[in-house]
Amino acid sequence: MVILSKNLESPPKATKVFERSSIDPIPHSTIQPNYQAMLHVGSVRQTVSQDLSIEKSKVLRTGDRAKIKFEFMKQPEFVKLGQKLLFREGKTKGLGVITKLL
């Protein structure tokens, strides 16, 4: 549930797909295309599917950077540009900031 003001010039819109331009996996982690993980953004906790755009290899390891598109698996959520995010699955974790809403 979200509480919104009636006086907003451009009301926020729930989104199901958003982008993070680079990724910083925690050490000893490997991420592959179509990887699914639990995403934490503010009070939102939901499973996401990750679509990687990796130029050099087909996996993403510690220290690598790539463009990542996250897609919520269940329902759209209210997220904002610049919000910090954490994703995790088992021992694999990553941190980031939302750079684009799609």
C-alpha positions as CSV (number, residue, x, y, z in Angstrom):
1,M,0.0,0.0,0.0
2,V,1.2,3.5,-0.9
3,I,-0.1,6.8,0.5
4,L,0.1,9.6,-2.1
5,S,-0.7,13.3,-2.1
6,K,-3.5,14.6,-4.4
7,N,-1.3,17.7,-5.2
8,L,1.5,15.9,-7.1
9,E,2.3,17.3,-10.6
10,S,3.4,13.9,-11.9
11,P,2.1,11.1,-9.6
12,P,4.4,8.2,-9.1
13,K,3.8,5.1,-11.3
14,A,4.3,1.5,-10.2
15,T,6.9,-0.2,-12.4
16,K,7.6,-3.9,-13.0
17,V,10.9,-3.4,-14.9
18,F,13.9,-1.1,-14.0
19,E,17.6,-0.9,-14.7
20,R,20.8,-0.6,-12.8
21,S,23.8,0.4,-15.0
22,S,26.5,-1.5,-13.1
23,I,26.8,-4.2,-10.5
24,D,29.1,-4.9,-7.6
25,P,28.8,-8.5,-6.5
26,I,30.1,-9.4,-3.1
27,P,33.4,-11.5,-3.2
28,H,33.2,-15.1,-4.3
29,S,29.9,-14.5,-6.3
30,T,29.0,-15.4,-9.8
31,I,25.9,-14.2,-11.6
32,Q,24.6,-15.5,-14.9
33,P,21.8,-14.3,-17.3
34,N,18.2,-15.0,-16.1
35,Y,19.5,-15.3,-12.6
36,Q,16.7,-14.9,-9.9
37,A,17.2,-13.4,-6.5
38,M,15.4,-11.6,-3.7
39,L,15.6,-7.8,-4.1
40,H,15.4,-5.3,-1.2
41,V,14.5,-1.7,-2.1
42,G,13.3,0.4,0.8
43,S,10.4,-1.5,2.2
44,V,9.9,-3.6,-0.9
45,R,11.0,-7.3,-0.8
46,Q,10.3,-9.3,-3.9
47,T,11.8,-11.9,-6.2
48,V,13.3,-10.5,-9.4
49,S,14.7,-11.9,-12.6
50,Q,17.9,-10.3,-13.8
51,D,18.7,-9.8,-17.5
52,L,22.4,-9.1,-17.9
53,S,24.1,-7.3,-20.7
54,I,27.7,-8.5,-20.5
55,E,30.2,-7.6,-23.2
56,K,33.2,-9.8,-22.5
57,S,31.9,-13.0,-20.9
58,K,28.7,-14.8,-20.1
59,V,29.0,-14.5,-16.3
60,L,29.5,-11.7,-13.9
61,R,32.1,-12.0,-11.1
62,T,33.4,-9.8,-8.4
63,G,34.7,-6.5,-9.8
64,D,32.9,-6.8,-13.1
65,R,30.4,-4.2,-14.3
66,A,27.4,-4.7,-16.5
67,K,24.0,-3.2,-17.4
68,I,21.3,-5.1,-15.6
69,K,17.6,-5.0,-16.1
70,F,15.6,-6.2,-13.1
71,E,12.0,-7.5,-13.5
72,F,9.7,-8.0,-10.5
73,M,8.3,-11.6,-10.7
74,K,4.9,-11.0,-9.0
75,Q,3.5,-7.4,-9.2
76,P,4.7,-3.9,-10.0
77,E,6.1,-1.8,-7.1
78,F,6.7,1.9,-6.4
79,V,10.4,2.5,-6.7
80,K,12.3,5.7,-7.5
81,L,15.4,6.7,-9.4
82,G,18.4,6.9,-7.1
83,Q,17.0,4.4,-4.5
84,K,19.6,2.0,-3.1
85,L,19.0,-1.7,-3.6
86,L,20.4,-5.0,-2.3
87,F,19.8,-8.4,-4.0
88,R,20.7,-11.7,-2.5
89,E,20.3,-15.4,-3.1
90,G,22.2,-17.9,-1.0
91,K,25.8,-16.6,-0.6
92,T,25.5,-14.3,-3.6
93,K,24.8,-10.7,-2.9
94,G,25.0,-7.4,-4.7
95,L,24.5,-3.7,-4.0
96,G,23.4,-0.9,-6.3
97,V,21.3,2.2,-7.2
98,I,18.3,2.4,-9.5
99,T,19.3,4.3,-12.6
100,K,16.3,3.9,-15.0
101,L,12.7,3.0,-14.8
102,L,11.3,1.1,-17.8
